[in-house]
Amino acid sequence: MTLPPLPPHPVPLCVIVLAIVAASTDISARRIPNRLISLGLAVALAVQMSIHGPLAGALDWLIGAACGLALLLPFYLLGGMAAGDVKLLMMIGAWVGPALTWRIAVATFLLGGLWSLLIVLRRGRFARVLANLRQLLGGLVVAPLGQTNLIDARSGSVGSIPYGVAIAAGTLGMLFAAAL
């Protein structure tokens, strides 16, 4: 699998700074501020338009953002992820485009999944994870379309992680891999 080329300057530096700020606020406050996302989206649009021209830049920005949104939105709708995480990948996608966003999402899923699995195993909650998955999969078959959280609140969460950290790690990893 070949990586798309590293985006032109100043995109990598801006994305690295934004990802680190988002991860640090997610660790400390367990949220990713909308102001950070809005600022990142606005500057990404300006940068994309200055690099590629107004029409092509706006289109690249839109397609990248839509890709980031589409990749994480289903997890938010199923109740497995916070909205800030979805918006963070959307913002990163606006900067780097859909090809790199896709790879960032795959790296994020691997890192976040491994991190979550280690936490679940350390806390001895693997049986609860299996019960929640069974309930989720059963709910997908019979759930009404309007239901946003398919896991019953009484079933018990096995915990959560600041997923912005996994997104930042996946982003940094893919940017460094693309630079090689």
Secondary structure, 3 states (H helix, E strand, C coil): CCCCCCCCCCHHHHHHHHHHHHHHHHHHHCCCCHHHHHHHHHHHHHHHHHHHCHHHHHHHHHHHHHHHHHHHHHHHHCCCCCHHHHHHHHHHHHHHCHHHHHHHHHHHHHHHHHHHHHHHHHHCCHHHHHHHHHHHHHHHHHCCCCCCCCCCHHHCCCCCCCHHHHHHHHHHHHHHHHHC
